[in-house]
Each structure stands twice: as C-alpha cells, then as structure tokens.
Amino acid sequence: MLKILGRASSINVRKVLWTCVELGRPFEREDWGVGFRPTSDDSFRALNPNALVPVIVDEGFVLWESNTICRWLAAEHGRSDLLPSAPRERACVERWMDWQLGDLNNAWRPAFMGLVRRSPRHQDAAAIADSTVEWNRLMAILDAQLGSGGPFVCGTTFTLADIVLGLSAHRWYATPIDRPPLPRLRAWYECVTARPAFSSQGCGEHP
Ligand SMILES: N[C@@H](CCC(=O)N[C@@H](CS)C(=O)NCC(=O)O)C(=O)O
C-alpha cells in the first residue's frame, strides 16, 4: 500500500492526495510536519534529508518533492492524460509545474505566511506588499495562458498542471489581499475545484 507522509494542510501534500484520487490509487496517510510528528526526527530525515513533507513510500521505494511524486504516480498508472507522453505536450505540463514550484511559490511566501499563517517572522508590511504585487502579476500570466486556449492550463485536457496550479489558486483566493478580477482564472478555478477529487481529501479546506 502506498504510504503518504505529511499533514493534509500542506499544499504540497494536497497535490499528492488530489493526484491519488484522480488515479483511483489507494493510499494511507500519516500526519507529519508542523503540529504533528516533527520531520526533524531521525526516522523521517532518513527518508527525506530536507525534513519536508510530502514523502511517499511504496513497496520500499521512497520519493520526495511533490511535483516529482505526482509525475511518478501518473506515469506509473500510464495516465498520459494527466502527464502526456508526447514530448511537446509533456513539456507544457512540466513547464507550468516547474513555474508553480519555482516562481509562484517564491512570490506568495511573504504575503501568505504573514497574512494567513500569521507567522511572526513574516510581518514586514513592505515585504507583504511587494509579495502581493508579484503574486498578482504571476496570476495574471496564468490568466493569459488560460485565455490562449483552455479550458485547462495546457489546453483541452485536465493535467497535473491543473492540480498544482489549482491548489495555488486556492491559496490566492483565500489570502486577504487586493486581487485583480482575472475572470478566466476564476472560471478555470471553479471548474477544476468542482472535481470530486479536490474536495474528497479536504483540498478546499483552509489553506
Ligand atoms: N519542494 C518541496 C517543498 C516541500 C515543503 O516546503 N513542505 C512544507 C509543507 S508545504 C513542509 O514540509 N513544512 C515543514 C513542516 O510541515 O514541518 C516539495 O514540493 O515537496
């Protein structure tokens, strides 16, 4: 049985939960991370030296990095709808997944950590304001991408890019900031979050 280690409030754990449900893949989840068993434990660090969630263990195979886990799961199930096998189509999905992890995650951190998590280390008003501007700028880029084809991030098929970015959009809408309207993004967000797999694992709960 696939084991997922990580608290369900983590956006990166939610990516894996959502993907598993889309795949119909059974799993067990163990709570690790802030508020639960500490990832600084030796037993956890032996699985992921970064001491971050999620980690999966499948028949002795250990994997960390949320987007890589989602790609591995889709590939293992032969789900070329979620992760295309054709190089150009696959590159589109991987590009938007990389953009989510590398660019979007960095943009939102001060605003999200300061305003939603209320982290004492993230209460610099100027940093929150800068972060909000950058976060909104990047979400407008996603809105433009959705306007160039759609209805999904990479065209007519729901892919892993919609999972990781759908969760990012959930965070954006849940953060008390001024947002541009971005109607294409809103329509796409409502479409992807209406999927049963989104709500079945609590992905729509407080981010
Ligand atoms: N690049 C990693 C980042 C993982 C990450 O930052 N995880 C956070 C939760 S979203 C974490 O483990 N925080 C510490 C904790 O919960 O103890 C991934 O995508 O898996």
The ligand as an SDF file (V2000), in Angstrom:
LIG
                    3D

 20 19  0  0  0  0  0  0  0  0999 V2000
    9.8240   21.4570   -2.8140 N   0  0  0  0  0  0  0  0  0  0  0  0
    9.1840   20.6830   -1.7740 C   0  0  0  0  0  0  0  0  0  0  0  0
    8.7380   21.6260   -0.6860 C   0  0  0  0  0  0  0  0  0  0  0  0
    8.1230   20.8740    0.4810 C   0  0  0  0  0  0  0  0  0  0  0  0
    7.6890   21.8300    1.5930 C   0  0  0  0  0  0  0  0  0  0  0  0
    8.0520   23.0130    1.6410 O   0  0  0  0  0  0  0  0  0  0  0  0
    6.8990   21.2980    2.5190 N   0  0  0  0  0  0  0  0  0  0  0  0
    6.4410   22.0670    3.6460 C   0  0  0  0  0  0  0  0  0  0  0  0
    4.9130   21.9910    3.7250 C   0  0  0  0  0  0  0  0  0  0  0  0
    4.1100   22.6580    2.3070 S   0  0  0  0  0  0  0  0  0  0  0  0
    6.9900   21.4840    4.9370 C   0  0  0  0  0  0  0  0  0  0  0  0
    7.4050   20.3500    4.9820 O   0  0  0  0  0  0  0  0  0  0  0  0
    6.9890   22.2970    6.0120 N   0  0  0  0  0  0  0  0  0  0  0  0
    7.5000   21.8480    7.2810 C   0  0  0  0  0  0  0  0  0  0  0  0
    6.5560   21.0360    8.0950 C   0  0  0  0  0  0  0  0  0  0  0  0
    5.3560   20.9020    7.7860 O   0  0  0  0  0  0  0  0  0  0  0  0
    7.0310   20.5090    9.1150 O   0  0  0  0  0  0  0  0  0  0  0  0
    8.0040   19.9080   -2.3670 C   0  0  0  0  0  0  0  0  0  0  0  0
    7.3950   20.4170   -3.3020 O   0  0  0  0  0  0  0  0  0  0  0  0
    7.7150   18.7820   -1.9210 O   0  0  0  0  0  0  0  0  0  0  0  0
  1  2  1  0
  2  3  1  0
  2 18  1  0
  3  4  1  0
  4  5  1  0
  5  6  2  0
  5  7  1  0
  7  8  1  0
  8  9  1  0
  8 11  1  0
  9 10  1  0
 11 12  2  0
 11 13  1  0
 13 14  1  0
 14 15  1  0
 15 16  2  0
 15 17  1  0
 18 19  2  0
 18 20  1  0
M  END
$$$$
